[in-house]
Amino acid sequence: MMVHHEPRLTDMLEDPVVRLVMERDGVYRDDVLKLMASVARKATKPAVKAAAPKVSTAEPALAGHA
């Protein structure tokens, strides 16, 4: 039975074809690694609940009035 694993990002970034495409597009290895680290940090942060919208008390609610 063959087990297939996804390649590691660092391995992909060392691939000669990937390096040529990145060079053509002006993308740098260190920038990709920084981006992935940033995404990983954000993905592991606890979710912040959105604050409930504030209702102005300056004017009475007009619900039900036409």
PyMOL Python script that loads the backbone (N, CA, C, O; Angstrom):
from pymol import cmd

cmd.read_pdbstr("""\
ATOM      1  N   MET A   1       0.845  -1.172   0.000  1.00  0.00           N
ATOM      2  CA  MET A   1       0.000   0.000   0.000  1.00  0.00           C
ATOM      3  C   MET A   1       0.894   1.241   0.000  1.00  0.00           C
ATOM      4  O   MET A   1       1.783   1.382   0.840  1.00  0.00           O
ATOM      5  N   MET A   2       0.643   2.132  -0.953  1.00  0.00           N
ATOM      6  CA  MET A   2       1.434   3.353  -1.030  1.00  0.00           C
ATOM      7  C   MET A   2       0.758   4.456  -0.239  1.00  0.00           C
ATOM      8  O   MET A   2      -0.460   4.631  -0.297  1.00  0.00           O
ATOM      9  N   VAL A   3       1.563   5.189   0.494  1.00  0.00           N
ATOM     10  CA  VAL A   3       1.060   6.325   1.251  1.00  0.00           C
ATOM     11  C   VAL A   3       1.575   7.583   0.562  1.00  0.00           C
ATOM     12  O   VAL A   3       2.776   7.734   0.337  1.00  0.00           O
ATOM     13  N   HIS A   4       0.653   8.481   0.230  1.00  0.00           N
ATOM     14  CA  HIS A   4       1.039   9.726  -0.425  1.00  0.00           C
ATOM     15  C   HIS A   4       0.971  10.854   0.586  1.00  0.00           C
ATOM     16  O   HIS A   4      -0.013  10.997   1.311  1.00  0.00           O
ATOM     17  N   HIS A   5       2.008  11.638   0.627  1.00  0.00           N
ATOM     18  CA  HIS A   5       2.067  12.776   1.527  1.00  0.00           C
ATOM     19  C   HIS A   5       2.191  14.045   0.699  1.00  0.00           C
ATOM     20  O   HIS A   5       2.800  14.055  -0.370  1.00  0.00           O
ATOM     21  N   GLU A   6       1.609  15.096   1.210  1.00  0.00           N
ATOM     22  CA  GLU A   6       1.769  16.394   0.564  1.00  0.00           C
ATOM     23  C   GLU A   6       3.210  16.854   0.774  1.00  0.00           C
ATOM     24  O   GLU A   6       3.781  16.629   1.840  1.00  0.00           O
ATOM     25  N   PRO A   7       3.796  17.492  -0.228  1.00  0.00           N
ATOM     26  CA  PRO A   7       5.163  17.994  -0.030  1.00  0.00           C
ATOM     27  C   PRO A   7       5.162  19.148   0.964  1.00  0.00           C
ATOM     28  O   PRO A   7       4.188  19.893   1.067  1.00  0.00           O
ATOM     29  N   ARG A   8       6.257  19.283   1.687  1.00  0.00           N
ATOM     30  CA  ARG A   8       6.399  20.408   2.611  1.00  0.00           C
ATOM     31  C   ARG A   8       6.626  21.675   1.807  1.00  0.00           C
ATOM     32  O   ARG A   8       7.177  21.633   0.707  1.00  0.00           O
ATOM     33  N   LEU A   9       6.202  22.795   2.359  1.00  0.00           N
ATOM     34  CA  LEU A   9       6.363  24.076   1.681  1.00  0.00           C
ATOM     35  C   LEU A   9       7.826  24.336   1.357  1.00  0.00           C
ATOM     36  O   LEU A   9       8.152  24.786   0.258  1.00  0.00           O
ATOM     37  N   THR A  10       8.695  24.058   2.297  1.00  0.00           N
ATOM     38  CA  THR A  10      10.121  24.318   2.057  1.00  0.00           C
ATOM     39  C   THR A  10      10.643  23.465   0.899  1.00  0.00           C
ATOM     40  O   THR A  10      11.491  23.919   0.132  1.00  0.00           O
ATOM     41  N   ASP A  11      10.148  22.243   0.768  1.00  0.00           N
ATOM     42  CA  ASP A  11      10.556  21.393  -0.356  1.00  0.00           C
ATOM     43  C   ASP A  11      10.040  21.967  -1.675  1.00  0.00           C
ATOM     44  O   ASP A  11      10.757  21.974  -2.676  1.00  0.00           O
ATOM     45  N   MET A  12       8.796  22.447  -1.675  1.00  0.00           N
ATOM     46  CA  MET A  12       8.230  23.022  -2.891  1.00  0.00           C
ATOM     47  C   MET A  12       8.994  24.278  -3.306  1.00  0.00           C
ATOM     48  O   MET A  12       9.205  24.522  -4.494  1.00  0.00           O
ATOM     49  N   LEU A  13       9.405  25.067  -2.321  1.00  0.00           N
ATOM     50  CA  LEU A  13      10.114  26.301  -2.629  1.00  0.00           C
ATOM     51  C   LEU A  13      11.530  26.045  -3.164  1.00  0.00           C
ATOM     52  O   LEU A  13      12.156  26.946  -3.723  1.00  0.00           O
ATOM     53  N   GLU A  14      12.024  24.829  -2.993  1.00  0.00           N
ATOM     54  CA  GLU A  14      13.345  24.470  -3.517  1.00  0.00           C
ATOM     55  C   GLU A  14      13.262  23.821  -4.897  1.00  0.00           C
ATOM     56  O   GLU A  14      14.289  23.598  -5.538  1.00  0.00           O
ATOM     57  N   ASP A  15      12.053  23.517  -5.356  1.00  0.00           N
ATOM     58  CA  ASP A  15      11.875  22.882  -6.659  1.00  0.00           C
ATOM     59  C   ASP A  15      12.331  23.849  -7.751  1.00  0.00           C
ATOM     60  O   ASP A  15      11.940  25.016  -7.746  1.00  0.00           O
ATOM     61  N   PRO A  16      13.152  23.374  -8.683  1.00  0.00           N
ATOM     62  CA  PRO A  16      13.686  24.264  -9.718  1.00  0.00           C
ATOM     63  C   PRO A  16      12.604  24.939 -10.571  1.00  0.00           C
ATOM     64  O   PRO A  16      12.751  26.109 -10.926  1.00  0.00           O
ATOM     65  N   VAL A  17      11.542  24.238 -10.900  1.00  0.00           N
ATOM     66  CA  VAL A  17      10.479  24.826 -11.716  1.00  0.00           C
ATOM     67  C   VAL A  17       9.733  25.896 -10.914  1.00  0.00           C
ATOM     68  O   VAL A  17       9.423  26.969 -11.432  1.00  0.00           O
ATOM     69  N   VAL A  18       9.452  25.594  -9.658  1.00  0.00           N
ATOM     70  CA  VAL A  18       8.773  26.569  -8.793  1.00  0.00           C
ATOM     71  C   VAL A  18       9.642  27.811  -8.645  1.00  0.00           C
ATOM     72  O   VAL A  18       9.142  28.934  -8.695  1.00  0.00           O
ATOM     73  N   ARG A  19      10.921  27.611  -8.467  1.00  0.00           N
ATOM     74  CA  ARG A  19      11.840  28.754  -8.316  1.00  0.00           C
ATOM     75  C   ARG A  19      11.857  29.633  -9.568  1.00  0.00           C
ATOM     76  O   ARG A  19      11.901  30.859  -9.467  1.00  0.00           O
ATOM     77  N   LEU A  20      11.823  29.004 -10.751  1.00  0.00           N
ATOM     78  CA  LEU A  20      11.804  29.776 -11.992  1.00  0.00           C
ATOM     79  C   LEU A  20      10.514  30.591 -12.124  1.00  0.00           C
ATOM     80  O   LEU A  20      10.548  31.754 -12.526  1.00  0.00           O
ATOM     81  N   VAL A  21       9.385  29.979 -11.786  1.00  0.00           N
ATOM     82  CA  VAL A  21       8.105  30.688 -11.867  1.00  0.00           C
ATOM     83  C   VAL A  21       8.079  31.830 -10.857  1.00  0.00           C
ATOM     84  O   VAL A  21       7.626  32.931 -11.170  1.00  0.00           O
ATOM     85  N   MET A  22       8.570  31.565  -9.639  1.00  0.00           N
ATOM     86  CA  MET A  22       8.611  32.617  -8.622  1.00  0.00           C
ATOM     87  C   MET A  22       9.505  33.765  -9.074  1.00  0.00           C
ATOM     88  O   MET A  22       9.152  34.933  -8.907  1.00  0.00           O
ATOM     89  N   GLU A  23      10.652  33.438  -9.642  1.00  0.00           N
ATOM     90  CA  GLU A  23      11.572  34.472 -10.115  1.00  0.00           C
ATOM     91  C   GLU A  23      10.909  35.303 -11.211  1.00  0.00           C
ATOM     92  O   GLU A  23      11.013  36.529 -11.218  1.00  0.00           O
ATOM     93  N   ARG A  24      10.232  34.631 -12.131  1.00  0.00           N
ATOM     94  CA  ARG A  24       9.547  35.345 -13.204  1.00  0.00           C
ATOM     95  C   ARG A  24       8.494  36.303 -12.651  1.00  0.00           C
ATOM     96  O   ARG A  24       8.307  37.405 -13.167  1.00  0.00           O
ATOM     97  N   ASP A  25       7.806  35.861 -11.588  1.00  0.00           N
ATOM     98  CA  ASP A  25       6.719  36.658 -11.008  1.00  0.00           C
ATOM     99  C   ASP A  25       7.191  37.644  -9.945  1.00  0.00           C
ATOM    100  O   ASP A  25       6.388  38.407  -9.408  1.00  0.00           O
ATOM    101  N   GLY A  26       8.484  37.634  -9.639  1.00  0.00           N
ATOM    102  CA  GLY A  26       8.996  38.562  -8.628  1.00  0.00           C
ATOM    103  C   GLY A  26       8.593  38.171  -7.210  1.00  0.00           C
ATOM    104  O   GLY A  26       8.431  39.028  -6.341  1.00  0.00           O
ATOM    105  N   VAL A  27       8.436  36.875  -6.987  1.00  0.00           N
ATOM    106  CA  VAL A  27       8.066  36.364  -5.661  1.00  0.00           C
ATOM    107  C   VAL A  27       9.317  35.756  -5.035  1.00  0.00           C
ATOM    108  O   VAL A  27      10.065  35.025  -5.684  1.00  0.00           O
ATOM    109  N   TYR A  28       9.528  36.078  -3.749  1.00  0.00           N
ATOM    110  CA  TYR A  28      10.733  35.615  -3.077  1.00  0.00           C
ATOM    111  C   TYR A  28      10.397  34.612  -1.986  1.00  0.00           C
ATOM    112  O   TYR A  28       9.376  34.713  -1.306  1.00  0.00           O
ATOM    113  N   ARG A  29      11.295  33.638  -1.842  1.00  0.00           N
ATOM    114  CA  ARG A  29      11.105  32.546  -0.877  1.00  0.00           C
ATOM    115  C   ARG A  29      10.813  33.076   0.521  1.00  0.00           C
ATOM    116  O   ARG A  29       9.878  32.615   1.176  1.00  0.00           O
ATOM    117  N   ASP A  30      11.594  34.028   0.976  1.00  0.00           N
ATOM    118  CA  ASP A  30      11.413  34.556   2.329  1.00  0.00           C
ATOM    119  C   ASP A  30      10.045  35.220   2.499  1.00  0.00           C
ATOM    120  O   ASP A  30       9.437  35.127   3.565  1.00  0.00           O
ATOM    121  N   ASP A  31       9.566  35.888   1.453  1.00  0.00           N
ATOM    122  CA  ASP A  31       8.247  36.514   1.523  1.00  0.00           C
ATOM    123  C   ASP A  31       7.144  35.464   1.659  1.00  0.00           C
ATOM    124  O   ASP A  31       6.191  35.650   2.417  1.00  0.00           O
ATOM    125  N   VAL A  32       7.279  34.369   0.927  1.00  0.00           N
ATOM    126  CA  VAL A  32       6.292  33.288   1.021  1.00  0.00           C
ATOM    127  C   VAL A  32       6.304  32.694   2.429  1.00  0.00           C
ATOM    128  O   VAL A  32       5.247  32.446   3.009  1.00  0.00           O
ATOM    129  N   LEU A  33       7.490  32.469   2.974  1.00  0.00           N
ATOM    130  CA  LEU A  33       7.590  31.896   4.321  1.00  0.00           C
ATOM    131  C   LEU A  33       7.013  32.845   5.369  1.00  0.00           C
ATOM    132  O   LEU A  33       6.352  32.399   6.307  1.00  0.00           O
ATOM    133  N   LYS A  34       7.256  34.146   5.221  1.00  0.00           N
ATOM    134  CA  LYS A  34       6.691  35.132   6.159  1.00  0.00           C
ATOM    135  C   LYS A  34       5.171  35.154   6.067  1.00  0.00           C
ATOM    136  O   LYS A  34       4.484  35.221   7.086  1.00  0.00           O
ATOM    137  N   LEU A  35       4.648  35.097   4.848  1.00  0.00           N
ATOM    138  CA  LEU A  35       3.205  35.085   4.653  1.00  0.00           C
ATOM    139  C   LEU A  35       2.583  33.859   5.310  1.00  0.00           C
ATOM    140  O   LEU A  35       1.567  33.971   5.996  1.00  0.00           O
ATOM    141  N   MET A  36       3.179  32.704   5.108  1.00  0.00           N
ATOM    142  CA  MET A  36       2.632  31.472   5.696  1.00  0.00           C
ATOM    143  C   MET A  36       2.700  31.513   7.220  1.00  0.00           C
ATOM    144  O   MET A  36       1.781  31.034   7.885  1.00  0.00           O
ATOM    145  N   ALA A  37       3.764  32.073   7.783  1.00  0.00           N
ATOM    146  CA  ALA A  37       3.878  32.204   9.236  1.00  0.00           C
ATOM    147  C   ALA A  37       2.794  33.135   9.765  1.00  0.00           C
ATOM    148  O   ALA A  37       2.210  32.879  10.818  1.00  0.00           O
ATOM    149  N   SER A  38       2.527  34.213   9.035  1.00  0.00           N
ATOM    150  CA  SER A  38       1.488  35.154   9.443  1.00  0.00           C
ATOM    151  C   SER A  38       0.111  34.494   9.423  1.00  0.00           C
ATOM    152  O   SER A  38      -0.681  34.668  10.349  1.00  0.00           O
ATOM    153  N   VAL A  39      -0.165  33.744   8.376  1.00  0.00           N
ATOM    154  CA  VAL A  39      -1.449  33.042   8.263  1.00  0.00           C
ATOM    155  C   VAL A  39      -1.585  32.021   9.390  1.00  0.00           C
ATOM    156  O   VAL A  39      -2.658  31.884   9.977  1.00  0.00           O
ATOM    157  N   ALA A  40      -0.521  31.316   9.690  1.00  0.00           N
ATOM    158  CA  ALA A  40      -0.563  30.315  10.761  1.00  0.00           C
ATOM    159  C   ALA A  40      -0.840  30.973  12.110  1.00  0.00           C
ATOM    160  O   ALA A  40      -1.609  30.443  12.912  1.00  0.00           O
ATOM    161  N   ARG A  41      -0.217  32.125  12.365  1.00  0.00           N
ATOM    162  CA  ARG A  41      -0.467  32.833  13.630  1.00  0.00           C
ATOM    163  C   ARG A  41      -1.925  33.247  13.731  1.00  0.00           C
ATOM    164  O   ARG A  41      -2.557  33.059  14.771  1.00  0.00           O
ATOM    165  N   LYS A  42      -2.462  33.812  12.649  1.00  0.00           N
ATOM    166  CA  LYS A  42      -3.851  34.260  12.658  1.00  0.00           C
ATOM    167  C   LYS A  42      -4.814  33.089  12.807  1.00  0.00           C
ATOM    168  O   LYS A  42      -5.854  33.214  13.452  1.00  0.00           O
ATOM    169  N   ALA A  43      -4.473  31.966  12.219  1.00  0.00           N
ATOM    170  CA  ALA A  43      -5.348  30.791  12.278  1.00  0.00           C
ATOM    171  C   ALA A  43      -5.390  30.176  13.673  1.00  0.00           C
ATOM    172  O   ALA A  43      -6.355  29.494  14.019  1.00  0.00           O
ATOM    173  N   THR A  44      -4.354  30.409  14.478  1.00  0.00           N
ATOM    174  CA  THR A  44      -4.319  29.809  15.809  1.00  0.00           C
ATOM    175  C   THR A  44      -4.791  30.755  16.903  1.00  0.00           C
ATOM    176  O   THR A  44      -4.909  30.356  18.062  1.00  0.00           O
ATOM    177  N   LYS A  45      -5.068  32.029  16.537  1.00  0.00           N
ATOM    178  CA  LYS A  45      -5.590  32.980  17.524  1.00  0.00           C
ATOM    179  C   LYS A  45      -7.039  32.624  17.837  1.00  0.00           C
ATOM    180  O   LYS A  45      -7.776  32.178  16.958  1.00  0.00           O
ATOM    181  N   PRO A  46      -7.448  32.823  19.096  1.00  0.00           N
ATOM    182  CA  PRO A  46      -8.860  32.588  19.400  1.00  0.00           C
ATOM    183  C   PRO A  46      -9.726  33.592  18.658  1.00  0.00           C
ATOM    184  O   PRO A  46      -9.342  34.746  18.465  1.00  0.00           O
ATOM    185  N   ALA A  47     -10.889  33.138  18.252  1.00  0.00           N
ATOM    186  CA  ALA A  47     -11.806  34.012  17.522  1.00  0.00           C
ATOM    187  C   ALA A  47     -12.285  35.139  18.425  1.00  0.00           C
ATOM    188  O   ALA A  47     -12.569  34.928  19.604  1.00  0.00           O
ATOM    189  N   VAL A  48     -12.370  36.316  17.869  1.00  0.00           N
ATOM    190  CA  VAL A  48     -12.860  37.474  18.611  1.00  0.00           C
ATOM    191  C   VAL A  48     -14.312  37.669  18.214  1.00  0.00           C
ATOM    192  O   VAL A  48     -14.646  37.769  17.033  1.00  0.00           O
ATOM    193  N   LYS A  49     -15.173  37.721  19.233  1.00  0.00           N
ATOM    194  CA  LYS A  49     -16.583  37.919  18.947  1.00  0.00           C
ATOM    195  C   LYS A  49     -16.803  39.345  18.452  1.00  0.00           C
ATOM    196  O   LYS A  49     -16.208  40.298  18.957  1.00  0.00           O
ATOM    197  N   ALA A  50     -17.662  39.463  17.464  1.00  0.00           N
ATOM    198  CA  ALA A  50     -17.997  40.787  16.952  1.00  0.00           C
ATOM    199  C   ALA A  50     -18.890  41.478  17.969  1.00  0.00           C
ATOM    200  O   ALA A  50     -19.792  40.863  18.539  1.00  0.00           O
ATOM    201  N   ALA A  51     -18.634  42.745  18.189  1.00  0.00           N
ATOM    202  CA  ALA A  51     -19.444  43.512  19.133  1.00  0.00           C
ATOM    203  C   ALA A  51     -20.833  43.702  18.549  1.00  0.00           C
ATOM    204  O   ALA A  51     -20.995  43.859  17.339  1.00  0.00           O
ATOM    205  N   ALA A  52     -21.826  43.686  19.417  1.00  0.00           N
ATOM    206  CA  ALA A  52     -23.193  43.922  18.977  1.00  0.00           C
ATOM    207  C   ALA A  52     -23.299  45.353  18.489  1.00  0.00           C
ATOM    208  O   ALA A  52     -22.692  46.256  19.066  1.00  0.00           O
ATOM    209  N   PRO A  53     -24.070  45.568  17.423  1.00  0.00           N
ATOM    210  CA  PRO A  53     -24.195  46.941  16.929  1.00  0.00           C
ATOM    211  C   PRO A  53     -24.806  47.848  17.987  1.00  0.00           C
ATOM    212  O   PRO A  53     -25.726  47.457  18.705  1.00  0.00           O
ATOM    213  N   LYS A  54     -24.288  49.044  18.068  1.00  0.00           N
ATOM    214  CA  LYS A  54     -24.791  49.998  19.049  1.00  0.00           C
ATOM    215  C   LYS A  54     -26.032  50.686  18.485  1.00  0.00           C
ATOM    216  O   LYS A  54     -26.066  51.078  17.318  1.00  0.00           O
ATOM    217  N   VAL A  55     -27.036  50.823  19.325  1.00  0.00           N
ATOM    218  CA  VAL A  55     -28.260  51.488  18.916  1.00  0.00           C
ATOM    219  C   VAL A  55     -28.258  52.872  19.541  1.00  0.00           C
ATOM    220  O   VAL A  55     -28.043  53.021  20.744  1.00  0.00           O
ATOM    221  N   SER A  56     -28.495  53.870  18.729  1.00  0.00           N
ATOM    222  CA  SER A  56     -28.525  55.242  19.213  1.00  0.00           C
ATOM    223  C   SER A  56     -29.756  55.438  20.092  1.00  0.00           C
ATOM    224  O   SER A  56     -30.854  55.014  19.730  1.00  0.00           O
ATOM    225  N   THR A  57     -29.578  56.068  21.224  1.00  0.00           N
ATOM    226  CA  THR A  57     -30.702  56.349  22.122  1.00  0.00           C
ATOM    227  C   THR A  57     -31.199  57.775  21.926  1.00  0.00           C
ATOM    228  O   THR A  57     -32.111  58.215  22.626  1.00  0.00           O
ATOM    229  N   ALA A  58     -30.609  58.499  20.981  1.00  0.00           N
ATOM    230  CA  ALA A  58     -30.996  59.884  20.756  1.00  0.00           C
ATOM    231  C   ALA A  58     -32.396  59.986  20.144  1.00  0.00           C
ATOM    232  O   ALA A  58     -33.127  60.934  20.430  1.00  0.00           O
ATOM    233  N   GLU A  59     -32.774  59.012  19.301  1.00  0.00           N
ATOM    234  CA  GLU A  59     -34.092  59.033  18.675  1.00  0.00           C
ATOM    235  C   GLU A  59     -34.845  57.772  19.079  1.00  0.00           C
ATOM    236  O   GLU A  59     -34.247  56.699  19.151  1.00  0.00           O
ATOM    237  N   PRO A  60     -36.139  57.880  19.342  1.00  0.00           N
ATOM    238  CA  PRO A  60     -36.906  56.685  19.695  1.00  0.00           C
ATOM    239  C   PRO A  60     -37.007  55.758  18.486  1.00  0.00           C
ATOM    240  O   PRO A  60     -36.977  56.199  17.338  1.00  0.00           O
ATOM    241  N   ALA A  61     -37.127  54.483  18.770  1.00  0.00           N
ATOM    242  CA  ALA A  61     -37.279  53.505  17.697  1.00  0.00           C
ATOM    243  C   ALA A  61     -38.563  53.746  16.945  1.00  0.00           C
ATOM    244  O   ALA A  61     -39.586  54.088  17.539  1.00  0.00           O
ATOM    245  N   LEU A  62     -38.515  53.569  15.633  1.00  0.00           N
ATOM    246  CA  LEU A  62     -39.686  53.821  14.809  1.00  0.00           C
ATOM    247  C   LEU A  62     -40.347  52.517  14.347  1.00  0.00           C
ATOM    248  O   LEU A  62     -41.118  52.520  13.387  1.00  0.00           O
ATOM    249  N   ALA A  63     -40.055  51.433  15.008  1.00  0.00           N
ATOM    250  CA  ALA A  63     -40.610  50.145  14.622  1.00  0.00           C
ATOM    251  C   ALA A  63     -42.127  50.185  14.663  1.00  0.00           C
ATOM    252  O   ALA A  63     -42.714  50.639  15.645  1.00  0.00           O
ATOM    253  N   GLY A  64     -42.756  49.714  13.610  1.00  0.00           N
ATOM    254  CA  GLY A  64     -44.203  49.639  13.571  1.00  0.00           C
ATOM    255  C   GLY A  64     -44.861  50.915  13.140  1.00  0.00           C
ATOM    256  O   GLY A  64     -46.085  50.927  13.011  1.00  0.00           O
ATOM    257  N   HIS A  65     -44.152  51.986  12.908  1.00  0.00           N
ATOM    258  CA  HIS A  65     -44.729  53.260  12.475  1.00  0.00           C
ATOM    259  C   HIS A  65     -44.514  53.451  10.982  1.00  0.00           C
ATOM    260  O   HIS A  65     -43.437  53.158  10.464  1.00  0.00           O
ATOM    261  N   ALA A  66     -45.508  53.928  10.310  1.00  0.00           N
ATOM    262  CA  ALA A  66     -45.393  54.136   8.865  1.00  0.00           C
ATOM    263  C   ALA A  66     -45.269  55.604   8.538  1.00  0.00           C
ATOM    264  O   ALA A  66     -45.162  55.969   7.367  1.00  0.00           O
TER     265      ALA A  66
END
""", "prot")
cmd.dss("prot")
cmd.show_as("cartoon", "prot")
cmd.util.cbc("prot")
cmd.orient("prot")
